[in-house]
């Protein structure tokens, strides 16, 4: 066109292509495949139910042909029945295989989930280990043990000092109280024995025992001296 000619119309700009879809995660892939497997299993079940209904129909037709003495017709229908049952058997096998695949995919999904969890745990553990200062921790533990030992020694020294300041008087008082109680008890027993000897045996008992009961007070004093040692 010339300088004064008609301007060419500008072509409209094409919109940018859409971004590619994000790849499916393992969980999403397993979910989609299991959905397809479940659909295929339902179709196999429907086909098997149709064949089982046809099996019943063929059985009735074979009985009818046998009653009417139509042997050739009965034989052909029996062959169809055998083929029908073989097909039902194959459908059962296919369904079992699909079910096994579905279970294996569930196992794969569980393994992938475990791997993801373990990966997150390892990352967290690595971050914690990087933040831990082992020399500083060792120093803190050693200082803790040192201070704990000092505290135990201080408590033991304070306890010994308190026992030295307060315990001796209490022990002496308790000792005297025990000795007095035993002396009183021995004195009561000695007096009881003396009274029994005087009333029950008389002079004959003194002659038989010699000097054993000649001086009961000296025996009592001896026991008291032994307790005071």
Residue pairs with C-beta under 8 A, 6 or more apart in sequence:
1 8
24 32
26 108
26 109
26 112
27 109
27 112
27 113
30 105
30 106
30 108
30 109
30 112
33 105
34 102
34 105
34 106
37 98
37 101
37 102
37 105
38 102
40 98
41 95
41 98
41 99
44 91
44 94
44 95
44 98
45 95
47 91
48 88
48 91
48 92
48 95
51 84
51 87
51 88
51 91
52 88
54 84
55 81
55 84
55 85
55 88
58 77
58 80
58 81
58 84
59 81
61 77
62 74
62 77
62 78
62 81
65 71
65 73
65 74
65 77
66 74
179 224
179 227
179 228
182 227
183 224
183 227
186 220
186 223
186 224
187 220
190 216
190 219
190 220
193 216
194 216
197 205
197 213
205 213
206 213
206 214
